[in-house]
Amino acid sequence: MKRYSHVKCIEDVIEDDIVVFKKGEIYKITGFDYRSLVYYVEPEYDEDGTLPDEFVIMALDRRFMFIIL
């Protein structure tokens, strides 16, 4: 299994009317859980502080392309 370092967002990811990940942007992967096959990713900068420090992305999520930088 490859050890990806970043994800590229393929389409905007919106939660609670807030754009968490923007299309075309690259985000750093902060961790990986081998048991559940999920990646932990830092979200877009949030001025209001309403977003958590990291989000969980499934390994098969088609909204993201996993890359090695």
C-alpha contacts under 8 A as a table, 3 or more apart, distances in Angstrom:
res1	aa1	res2	aa2	distance
3	R	68	I	7.43
4	Y	7	V	7.85
4	Y	29	I	7.54
4	Y	66	F	6.18
4	Y	67	I	5.48
4	Y	68	I	4.88
5	S	28	K	6.28
5	S	29	I	5.42
5	S	30	T	7.99
5	S	66	F	7.80
5	S	67	I	6.39
5	S	68	I	5.04
5	S	69	L	6.26
6	H	26	I	6.58
6	H	27	Y	5.47
6	H	28	K	4.50
6	H	29	I	5.05
6	H	66	F	6.14
6	H	67	I	5.39
6	H	68	I	6.11
6	H	69	L	6.85
7	V	26	I	5.61
7	V	27	Y	5.34
7	V	28	K	6.57
7	V	29	I	6.90
7	V	64	F	6.01
7	V	65	M	5.47
7	V	66	F	4.49
7	V	67	I	5.71
8	K	23	K	7.86
8	K	24	G	6.31
8	K	25	E	5.73
8	K	26	I	4.37
8	K	27	Y	6.39
8	K	64	F	5.50
8	K	65	M	5.06
8	K	66	F	6.43
8	K	67	I	7.23
9	C	12	D	7.02
9	C	21	F	6.59
9	C	22	K	6.32
9	C	23	K	4.97
9	C	24	G	5.40
9	C	25	E	5.68
9	C	26	I	6.41
9	C	27	Y	7.85
9	C	63	R	6.07
9	C	64	F	4.61
9	C	65	M	6.49
10	I	23	K	5.18
10	I	24	G	5.97
10	I	62	R	7.86
10	I	63	R	5.12
10	I	64	F	5.33
10	I	65	M	6.86
11	E	22	K	6.83
11	E	23	K	4.51
11	E	24	G	7.44
11	E	63	R	5.64
11	E	64	F	7.63
12	D	19	V	6.76
12	D	20	V	7.67
12	D	21	F	5.72
12	D	22	K	4.70
12	D	23	K	4.77
12	D	63	R	7.93
13	V	19	V	5.90
13	V	20	V	5.64
13	V	21	F	5.05
13	V	22	K	6.59
13	V	23	K	7.88
13	V	63	R	7.76
14	I	17	D	6.01
14	I	18	I	5.37
14	I	19	V	4.42
14	I	20	V	5.59
14	I	21	F	7.19
15	E	18	I	5.36
15	E	19	V	6.58
15	E	20	V	6.67
19	V	22	K	6.59
19	V	44	E	7.90
20	V	43	P	5.79
20	V	44	E	5.62
20	V	51	L	7.76
21	F	25	E	7.44
21	F	43	P	6.17
21	F	44	E	5.73
22	K	25	E	5.70
22	K	44	E	7.53
27	Y	41	V	6.76
27	Y	42	E	6.42
27	Y	43	P	7.16
27	Y	44	E	7.89
28	K	41	V	5.91
28	K	42	E	6.00
29	I	32	F	7.88
29	I	39	Y	6.67
29	I	40	Y	5.77
29	I	41	V	4.48
29	I	42	E	6.63
30	T	39	Y	7.58
30	T	40	Y	5.39
30	T	41	V	5.49
30	T	42	E	6.76
30	T	54	E	7.86
31	G	39	Y	5.79
31	G	40	Y	4.92
31	G	41	V	7.24
32	F	37	L	7.06
32	F	38	V	5.84
32	F	39	Y	4.47
32	F	40	Y	6.02
33	D	36	S	5.80
33	D	37	L	5.48
33	D	38	V	5.44
33	D	39	Y	6.49
34	Y	37	L	4.99
34	Y	38	V	7.26
37	L	58	M	6.53
37	L	59	A	5.87
38	V	56	V	6.26
38	V	57	I	5.54
38	V	58	M	4.52
38	V	59	A	5.46
39	Y	56	V	5.65
39	Y	57	I	5.14
39	Y	58	M	6.30
39	Y	59	A	6.65
40	Y	54	E	6.01
40	Y	55	F	5.49
40	Y	56	V	4.73
40	Y	57	I	6.32
41	V	54	E	5.21
41	V	55	F	5.24
41	V	56	V	6.41
41	V	57	I	7.12
42	E	53	D	6.17
42	E	54	E	4.48
42	E	55	F	6.38
43	P	51	L	7.59
43	P	52	P	7.81
43	P	53	D	6.96
43	P	54	E	5.94
43	P	55	F	6.61
46	D	49	G	5.41
46	D	50	T	6.82
46	D	51	L	6.45
49	G	52	P	7.76
52	P	55	F	7.02
57	I	61	D	6.71
58	M	61	D	5.29
61	D	64	F	6.09
62	R	65	M	7.27
